[in-house]
Amino acid sequence: MKRDIQIENMLIDALQYFGKPTLITDVNRYIWNKYENDIRMSDEMLYKWQYQLRWAFTNLKKEGICDFNKQGQNSLWLLIKKG
């Protein structure tokens, strides 16, 4: 999948905001609340942003920028270093 730097930056912003391991649903909620207008402005992004967010996480994880912890059945996303 083509890298989406805008989504990666949204993800980094959300993880910086929380500053601790965070549920994916809370990350999604933060991004939607803060960037809803940006997401809605692009029909393509409106329907793909959560899918693209997971790819952004995968790319940033490979670069050592973020990681996840398992807590029971939940995955918690966290920022390791600023991108």
Backbone as ProteinMPNN parsed JSONL, in Angstrom:
{"seq_chain_A": "MKRDIQIENMLIDALQYFGKPTLITDVNRYIWNKYENDIRMSDEMLYKWQYQLRWAFTNLKKEGICDFNKQGQNSLWLLIKKG", "coords_chain_A": {"N_chain_A": [[0.844, -1.179, 0.0], [0.508, 2.218, -0.795], [2.324, 4.705, 0.917], [0.852, 6.892, 3.266], [1.456, 9.869, 4.222], [0.056, 11.926, 5.49], [-1.881, 10.575, 7.048], [-0.105, 9.124, 8.663], [1.053, 11.227, 10.096], [-1.206, 12.13, 11.497], [-1.633, 9.918, 13.121], [0.737, 9.863, 14.669], [0.399, 12.307, 15.99], [-1.901, 11.707, 17.533], [-0.929, 9.625, 19.186], [1.075, 10.997, 20.542], [-0.51, 12.815, 21.919], [-1.919, 11.169, 23.742], [0.2, 9.917, 25.122], [0.777, 7.492, 26.347], [0.399, 3.876, 26.324], [-2.352, 3.109, 24.278], [-5.743, 2.305, 23.532], [-6.79, 1.186, 20.307], [-9.295, 2.027, 19.442], [-9.624, 4.383, 20.894], [-7.588, 5.931, 19.806], [-8.557, 6.116, 17.172], [-10.94, 7.559, 17.694], [-9.924, 9.995, 18.694], [-8.517, 10.936, 16.423], [-10.645, 11.176, 14.585], [-12.263, 13.1, 15.884], [-10.541, 15.312, 15.908], [-9.665, 15.629, 13.244], [-11.81, 15.399, 11.528], [-12.99, 17.144, 9.572], [-10.895, 17.366, 7.675], [-10.71, 14.706, 6.879], [-13.246, 14.259, 5.799], [-13.144, 15.954, 3.603], [-11.92, 14.635, 1.558], [-13.203, 12.318, -0.469], [-12.18, 9.757, -0.955], [-10.467, 9.342, 1.246], [-12.327, 9.451, 3.3], [-13.648, 7.009, 3.237], [-11.619, 5.196, 3.582], [-9.89, 5.771, 5.695], [-9.531, 4.501, 8.246], [-8.564, 2.0, 7.564], [-6.227, 2.792, 6.223], [-4.974, 3.941, 8.381], [-4.187, 1.751, 9.923], [-2.277, 0.62, 8.218], [-0.482, 2.735, 8.252], [0.335, 2.593, 10.913], [1.64, 0.103, 10.836], [3.783, 0.681, 9.065], [5.133, 2.691, 10.546], [5.784, 1.232, 12.793], [7.62, -0.602, 11.761], [9.691, 1.161, 11.34], [10.459, 1.724, 13.873], [9.182, 3.692, 15.297], [6.723, 3.501, 16.536], [4.881, 1.124, 18.553], [3.211, -1.822, 19.854], [1.373, -3.033, 22.684], [0.068, -5.945, 24.154], [-2.933, -6.319, 25.885], [-4.71, -8.401, 27.451], [-7.238, -9.231, 25.271], [-6.952, -6.979, 23.835], [-5.136, -4.67, 21.786], [-2.758, -2.27, 22.503], [-1.67, 0.773, 21.339], [1.416, 2.562, 21.078], [3.682, 5.33, 21.191], [7.063, 5.277, 20.454], [9.242, 6.845, 19.727], [9.523, 10.226, 18.552], [8.385, 10.949, 15.273]], "CA_chain_A": [[0.0, 0.0, 0.0], [1.238, 3.487, -0.861], [2.391, 5.396, 2.215], [0.041, 8.095, 3.409], [2.149, 10.672, 5.234], [-0.945, 12.673, 6.255], [-2.424, 9.657, 8.059], [0.973, 8.851, 9.616], [1.166, 12.387, 10.986], [-2.374, 12.102, 12.387], [-1.385, 8.862, 14.092], [1.771, 10.345, 15.594], [-0.248, 13.332, 16.812], [-2.773, 11.051, 18.509], [-0.124, 8.903, 20.176], [1.712, 12.018, 21.388], [-1.554, 13.363, 22.777], [-2.193, 10.251, 24.854], [1.432, 9.783, 25.883], [0.848, 6.188, 27.013], [-0.262, 2.874, 25.493], [-3.742, 3.532, 24.089], [-6.592, 1.459, 22.699], [-6.945, 1.632, 18.927], [-10.555, 2.765, 19.332], [-9.412, 5.739, 21.414], [-6.789, 6.616, 18.787], [-9.499, 6.444, 16.093], [-11.854, 8.609, 18.156], [-9.159, 11.249, 18.745], [-8.257, 11.388, 15.052], [-11.918, 11.611, 13.994], [-12.686, 14.36, 16.514], [-9.647, 16.415, 15.554], [-9.412, 15.753, 11.806], [-13.006, 15.026, 10.766], [-13.153, 17.977, 8.373], [-9.876, 16.968, 6.699], [-11.062, 13.378, 6.386], [-14.439, 14.389, 4.954], [-12.848, 16.714, 2.384], [-11.478, 13.69, 0.539], [-14.104, 11.156, -0.5], [-11.404, 8.529, -0.846], [-10.0, 9.195, 2.626], [-13.482, 9.227, 4.163], [-14.0, 5.596, 3.263], [-10.45, 4.338, 3.768], [-8.926, 6.281, 6.655], [-9.201, 3.555, 9.313], [-7.714, 0.997, 6.926], [-4.941, 3.447, 6.009], [-4.373, 4.154, 9.698], [-3.522, 0.512, 10.324], [-1.064, 0.531, 7.411], [0.446, 3.747, 8.774], [0.906, 2.023, 12.13], [2.579, -0.937, 10.425], [4.984, 1.337, 8.53], [5.842, 3.367, 11.635], [6.32, 0.183, 13.667], [8.83, -1.105, 11.091], [10.728, 2.184, 11.493], [10.775, 1.863, 15.289], [8.566, 4.917, 15.813], [5.653, 3.107, 17.446], [4.792, -0.304, 18.822], [1.971, -2.141, 20.548], [1.381, -3.955, 23.813], [-1.179, -6.696, 24.287], [-3.555, -6.302, 27.212], [-5.818, -9.321, 27.227], [-7.546, -9.325, 23.842], [-6.772, -5.654, 23.234], [-3.816, -4.144, 21.44], [-2.577, -0.869, 22.86], [-0.638, 1.412, 20.504], [2.192, 3.559, 21.798], [4.75, 6.008, 20.489], [8.374, 4.997, 21.025], [10.009, 8.073, 19.514], [8.868, 11.143, 17.621], [8.693, 10.677, 13.86]], "C_chain_A": [[0.889, 1.243, 0.0], [1.194, 4.18, 0.502], [1.56, 6.666, 2.187], [0.619, 8.905, 4.569], [1.155, 11.464, 6.089], [-1.527, 11.8, 7.369], [-1.349, 9.319, 9.102], [1.127, 10.004, 10.595], [-0.006, 12.474, 11.954], [-2.17, 11.069, 13.495], [-0.346, 9.294, 15.121], [1.196, 11.401, 16.528], [-1.106, 12.696, 17.906], [-1.964, 10.343, 19.588], [0.642, 9.862, 21.086], [0.703, 12.595, 22.376], [-1.79, 12.461, 23.988], [-0.961, 10.024, 25.718], [1.592, 8.486, 26.655], [0.209, 5.17, 26.075], [-1.778, 3.104, 25.475], [-4.498, 2.566, 23.189], [-6.738, 2.054, 21.303], [-8.235, 2.441, 18.773], [-10.423, 4.193, 19.854], [-8.569, 6.57, 20.448], [-7.703, 7.04, 17.637], [-10.413, 7.594, 16.479], [-11.149, 9.966, 18.186], [-8.956, 11.804, 17.336], [-9.546, 11.891, 14.417], [-12.346, 12.958, 14.575], [-11.827, 15.541, 16.077], [-9.581, 16.675, 14.046], [-10.634, 15.424, 10.94], [-13.155, 15.836, 9.486], [-12.153, 17.615, 7.287], [-10.237, 15.626, 6.067], [-12.247, 13.464, 5.435], [-14.161, 15.108, 3.632], [-12.399, 15.813, 1.239], [-12.393, 12.476, 0.586], [-13.338, 9.857, -0.314], [-10.96, 8.302, 0.601], [-11.171, 8.868, 3.551], [-13.787, 7.745, 4.305], [-12.834, 4.663, 3.545], [-9.579, 4.698, 4.967], [-8.578, 5.288, 7.768], [-8.329, 2.418, 8.785], [-6.308, 1.573, 6.732], [-4.217, 3.684, 7.331], [-3.623, 2.907, 10.161], [-2.254, 0.272, 9.51], [-0.032, 1.542, 7.886], [1.115, 3.224, 10.04], [1.959, 0.972, 11.783], [3.884, -0.337, 9.907], [5.803, 1.992, 9.637], [6.442, 2.364, 12.62], [7.618, -0.372, 13.069], [9.995, -0.132, 11.241], [11.11, 2.42, 12.943], [10.191, 3.117, 15.917], [7.436, 4.596, 16.782], [5.654, 1.595, 17.595], [3.443, -0.573, 19.48], [2.261, -3.07, 21.707], [0.051, -4.691, 23.786], [-1.648, -6.585, 25.726], [-4.811, -7.148, 27.081], [-6.029, -9.482, 25.725], [-7.308, -8.009, 23.109], [-5.314, -5.386, 22.885], [-3.786, -2.666, 21.798], [-1.427, -0.315, 22.028], [0.104, 2.435, 21.335], [3.299, 4.12, 20.906], [6.053, 5.719, 21.209], [9.261, 6.219, 20.903], [9.27, 8.933, 18.511], [9.344, 10.876, 16.209], [9.376, 11.824, 13.185]], "O_chain_A": [[1.894, 1.302, 0.709], [0.149, 4.228, 1.152], [1.569, 7.413, 1.209], [0.311, 8.658, 5.735], [1.385, 11.653, 7.284], [-1.649, 12.249, 8.509], [-1.649, 9.237, 10.293], [1.312, 9.783, 11.792], [0.177, 12.85, 13.112], [-2.493, 11.316, 14.657], [-0.545, 9.103, 16.321], [1.477, 11.39, 17.727], [-1.043, 13.101, 19.067], [-2.279, 10.451, 20.773], [0.837, 9.575, 22.267], [1.033, 12.835, 23.538], [-1.852, 12.936, 25.122], [-1.078, 9.947, 26.941], [2.454, 8.389, 27.528], [-0.462, 5.56, 25.119], [-2.404, 3.272, 26.522], [-3.955, 2.069, 22.202], [-6.802, 3.272, 21.139], [-8.258, 3.436, 18.049], [-11.04, 5.111, 19.314], [-8.803, 7.768, 20.287], [-7.64, 8.18, 17.177], [-10.636, 8.505, 15.682], [-11.713, 10.971, 17.752], [-9.191, 12.986, 17.083], [-9.539, 12.938, 13.769], [-12.747, 13.855, 13.833], [-12.335, 16.647, 15.896], [-9.455, 17.824, 13.623], [-10.493, 15.195, 9.739], [-13.419, 15.271, 8.425], [-12.508, 17.559, 6.11], [-10.083, 15.44, 4.86], [-12.256, 12.817, 4.388], [-14.87, 14.891, 2.649], [-12.493, 16.198, 0.073], [-12.371, 11.702, 1.543], [-13.789, 8.96, 0.398], [-11.069, 7.19, 1.118], [-11.015, 8.087, 4.489], [-14.149, 7.285, 5.388], [-13.035, 3.462, 3.73], [-8.608, 3.991, 5.238], [-7.424, 5.241, 8.194], [-7.45, 1.93, 9.495], [-5.316, 0.913, 7.041], [-2.988, 3.633, 7.39], [-2.537, 3.011, 10.731], [-1.262, -0.224, 10.044], [1.162, 1.242, 7.92], [2.321, 3.391, 10.222], [3.042, 0.956, 12.367], [4.968, -0.796, 10.269], [7.027, 1.863, 9.665], [7.49, 2.622, 13.211], [8.595, -0.587, 13.787], [11.153, -0.548, 11.266], [11.993, 3.231, 13.224], [10.662, 3.56, 16.965], [7.213, 5.332, 17.743], [6.338, 0.881, 16.861], [2.632, 0.338, 19.644], [3.255, -3.796, 21.716], [-0.976, -4.112, 23.432], [-0.865, -6.737, 26.664], [-5.855, -6.659, 26.647], [-5.1, -9.831, 24.997], [-7.452, -7.943, 21.889], [-4.394, -5.813, 23.583], [-4.686, -1.909, 21.434], [-0.334, -0.88, 22.02], [-0.482, 3.1, 22.19], [3.78, 3.453, 19.99], [6.149, 5.889, 22.424], [9.951, 6.592, 21.852], [8.483, 8.428, 17.71], [10.522, 10.614, 15.965], [9.695, 11.74, 11.999]]}, "name": "protein", "num_of_chains": 1, "seq": "MKRDIQIENMLIDALQYFGKPTLITDVNRYIWNKYENDIRMSDEMLYKWQYQLRWAFTNLKKEGICDFNKQGQNSLWLLIKKG"}
